[in-house]
Amino acid sequence: MTAQNSLSVSLTPAAAGTDDVGRFVTLEQVAQPISTEYADLYSIYRMFLRAIDGIPAHIYKPQDCPIGFEGELVHIWLDFYVMPSSMDLKYELSASIGDIGVAEIVELPRERDIVFAMTDFYDLGFFPLAADLAWQTGCYTKDGMEVGNPPLILSGSRITLPQDLFGVARMEALAWAKLHRLHISIDKAGNRVSNLKSPVVTAAWRNSDGEYVTEQLELIVPACVTMALSLCDGDGANTYCSAGNALPVTVYYSTCDGSVVSVRPGADPESWCADVAA
């Protein structure tokens, strides 16, 4: 489908008025790499052991997982974006657990299809620094009559039409945002942590009537972090190595509760399995 007509706009702070739209704050968690869902628990455990036996005040960080080990202390880092309705909107942030770091201003690419379903406006949910707008379909009134595609008027964070219409437009934009990092520290003291609740970030600001309004975001804790918190000092003992015609396999189990931590092909060079597999 080709665009019917298009509009390119660039906005400056002077054009960031939001009285007609209202003040808002959008919260969004930074997407974690898919690898955090399939992290190697064996590798995380090895890092955990190094931290317990390693250099004091040194943080050991496994690859592809937002976690670090410092002795018995575990650090967790979760990033999120704050997208206010304007650059000068004042707001406050708080978290149910942990500390929120200093913001870094970023520009986020945003693209989406915008459906006008018999309405004359669409709110983006962020303040665009620049945007390209183009109709992807014709426009229709509530009587089903096709009309010429009207201009797409972008004011602040709202796109408006001269009347209620049905039609689909395409948007490519740059959103003005602030990147924050939530830092959580937990003292495991050699124990498992299985009851960590998902952290909740809250943004609070005053609306155009002067009343406080809040928006909340429940941050997702990656699977690799949950696995790392579940480790205890007795995890990771190797118990079985197959040899002969079969490929060598090392099984690591927990001496805390007997559960299997990891099954890895090949012999562990740091264990007696290397001799058995040979």
C-alpha positions in Angstrom: 0.0 0.0 0.0 1.5 3.3 -0.9 1.3 6.5 1.1 -1.5 8.9 0.1 0.4 12.0 1.3 3.0 12.6 3.9 4.1 15.2 6.4 7.5 15.7 8.0 7.9 17.8 11.1 10.6 18.7 13.5 9.6 20.1 16.9 11.6 22.3 19.3 11.0 22.8 23.0 9.2 26.1 22.2 6.6 24.0 20.3 6.1 21.6 23.2 2.9 23.0 24.6 0.7 20.3 26.1 -2.3 22.2 27.6 -4.6 20.9 24.9 -3.5 17.3 25.4 -2.8 17.1 29.1 0.4 16.2 31.0 1.6 12.6 31.1 4.5 10.4 31.8 5.0 7.1 30.0 7.2 4.4 31.6 8.8 1.6 29.5 11.3 -1.1 30.5 14.3 -1.4 28.3 14.0 -4.8 26.5 16.4 -7.4 27.8 18.3 -9.5 25.3 16.7 -12.9 24.6 19.9 -14.5 26.0 18.8 -13.5 29.5 16.1 -16.0 29.3 18.5 -18.8 28.3 21.5 -18.0 30.4 23.9 -20.8 31.3 23.3 -21.4 35.0 26.6 -23.2 35.2 28.5 -20.1 34.1 26.6 -17.9 36.5 27.4 -20.3 39.3 31.1 -20.3 38.5 31.0 -16.5 38.6 29.2 -16.8 42.0 31.9 -19.0 43.4 34.6 -16.6 42.2 32.9 -13.7 44.0 32.7 -15.7 47.2 36.4 -16.7 47.1 37.7 -13.8 45.1 39.0 -10.3 45.4 37.2 -8.3 48.1 35.1 -5.3 46.7 35.4 -6.7 43.2 32.2 -7.2 41.2 32.0 -10.3 39.0 29.5 -9.9 36.1 28.3 -12.8 34.0 27.8 -12.1 30.3 24.3 -11.3 29.0 22.8 -11.0 32.5 22.2 -7.8 34.4 23.6 -9.2 37.7 26.9 -8.9 39.5 28.4 -10.8 42.5 30.5 -9.0 45.2 31.2 -11.6 47.8 27.8 -12.5 49.3 26.3 -9.3 47.9 24.3 -9.6 44.7 23.7 -6.5 42.4 20.8 -6.3 40.0 20.5 -3.6 37.3 17.2 -3.0 35.5 16.9 -0.1 32.9 13.8 1.8 32.0 12.7 4.8 30.0 10.7 7.8 31.1 8.9 9.7 28.3 7.2 12.8 29.6 4.6 14.8 27.6 7.2 17.7 27.3 10.8 18.3 28.0 10.1 20.6 30.9 7.5 18.6 32.7 8.6 18.1 36.3 8.0 14.7 37.8 9.2 12.5 40.6 10.4 8.9 40.5 10.4 6.3 43.2 10.9 2.5 43.4 9.5 -0.2 45.6 13.0 -1.6 46.1 16.5 -0.3 45.1 17.8 3.0 44.1 17.1 4.9 40.8 20.2 6.4 39.1 20.8 9.7 37.4 19.0 10.1 34.1 20.6 10.0 30.6 18.8 11.8 27.9 18.2 9.6 24.8 16.4 9.7 21.5 14.2 6.6 20.8 13.2 5.6 17.3 9.4 4.9 17.2 7.3 3.7 14.4 3.8 2.4 14.2 0.6 2.3 12.3 -2.0 4.7 13.6 -5.6 3.8 13.3 -8.2 6.6 13.4 -11.3 4.7 14.3 -13.9 7.4 13.8 -12.0 9.9 15.8 -10.3 13.2 15.1 -7.1 12.8 17.2 -4.5 10.3 18.3 -2.2 10.7 21.4 1.4 9.4 20.9 2.3 8.8 24.5 5.7 10.6 24.0 7.1 13.9 22.9 8.4 13.6 19.4 11.6 15.5 18.4 10.9 14.8 14.8 8.2 12.8 13.0 7.3 11.6 9.5 3.5 11.0 9.0 1.9 9.5 5.9 -1.5 8.1 5.1 -1.6 4.5 4.2 -5.3 4.3 3.3 -8.1 6.5 2.2 -10.3 8.2 4.8 -14.0 7.6 5.4 -16.8 9.3 7.3 -19.2 7.5 9.6 -21.6 7.1 6.6 -18.9 5.2 4.7 -18.2 8.0 2.3 -14.6 8.4 1.2 -13.1 11.8 1.5 -9.8 13.3 0.5 -7.0 12.6 3.0 -6.8 15.6 5.3 -3.5 17.0 6.6 -2.1 15.2 9.7 -1.5 18.0 12.2 1.0 17.2 14.9 0.9 19.5 18.0 3.1 18.4 20.9 2.3 14.7 21.4 -1.1 14.7 19.6 -2.1 14.2 16.0 -5.3 15.9 15.0 -7.7 15.8 12.0 -10.3 18.3 11.1 -13.2 15.8 11.7 -13.9 12.3 12.9 -12.7 9.8 10.3 -11.6 6.3 9.8 -8.2 5.8 8.2 -4.7 4.4 8.8 -1.6 6.4 8.9 2.1 5.5 9.3 4.4 7.2 11.7 8.2 7.2 12.1 9.4 9.4 14.9 12.2 10.2 17.4 10.9 10.2 21.0 12.6 12.4 23.6 13.2 10.2 26.7 15.3 9.8 29.8 17.1 6.5 30.5 17.2 5.5 34.2 18.8 2.5 35.9 17.4 0.8 38.9 20.1 -0.7 41.1 19.1 -3.4 43.6 21.6 -4.9 46.2 20.8 -8.1 48.1 22.9 -9.7 50.7 22.4 -13.4 50.1 24.7 -14.5 53.0 25.0 -17.9 51.3 21.2 -18.4 51.2 18.8 -18.8 48.3 16.5 -15.8 47.4 13.3 -17.1 45.9 10.8 -14.4 47.0 12.0 -11.3 45.2 8.9 -9.4 44.0 9.0 -7.6 40.7 10.2 -4.0 41.4 7.6 -1.3 40.7 8.6 2.1 39.5 6.3 5.1 40.1 6.2 8.4 38.4 4.3 11.3 40.0 3.5 14.7 38.5 0.9 17.5 38.6 -1.8 17.6 35.9 -3.1 20.9 34.4 -5.5 21.2 37.3 -2.6 21.0 39.8 -3.6 17.6 41.0 -1.0 14.8 41.6 -1.2 12.0 39.0 0.8 8.8 39.1 1.9 6.1 36.6 3.4 2.8 37.6 5.6 0.2 35.8 6.2 -3.3 37.1 9.7 -4.3 35.9 10.3 -7.8 34.7 13.1 -9.6 36.4 15.0 -11.7 33.8 15.1 -15.5 34.2 18.9 -15.4 34.6 18.6 -13.1 37.6 16.0 -15.4 39.2 18.3 -18.4 38.6 21.3 -16.6 40.1 19.4 -15.6 43.2 18.3 -19.2 43.7 21.9 -20.4 44.1 23.5 -21.3 47.4 27.0 -22.0 48.4 26.5 -25.8 48.1 25.4 -25.8 44.5 27.5 -27.1 41.7 29.1 -30.3 42.8 29.8 -32.7 40.0 28.4 -36.2 40.5 28.4 -38.2 37.3 30.6 -38.5 34.3 29.8 -41.0 31.5 32.6 -42.4 29.4 33.2 -45.4 27.1 31.1 -45.3 24.0 29.0 -42.4 25.2 30.1 -38.8 25.1 31.5 -37.5 28.4 28.8 -35.7 30.4 29.2 -33.8 33.6 26.2 -33.3 35.9 26.2 -30.5 38.5 23.8 -30.9 41.4 22.9 -28.9 44.4 24.1 -30.2 47.8 21.6 -27.8 49.3 18.5 -29.6 48.0 19.8 -32.3 45.6 18.3 -30.6 42.5 20.2 -30.7 39.1 21.9 -27.3 38.4 23.3 -28.1 35.0 24.1 -30.9 32.6 27.1 -30.1 30.3 28.6 -32.2 27.6 32.3 -33.1 28.0 34.4 -33.5 31.1 35.0 -30.7 33.6 38.8 -30.0 33.6 38.5 -28.7 37.1 37.1 -32.0 38.5 37.9 -35.7 38.8 35.6 -36.2 35.8 38.5 -35.4 33.5 40.2 -38.5 34.7 37.2 -40.7 34.4 36.4 -39.4 30.9 39.9 -40.1 29.7 
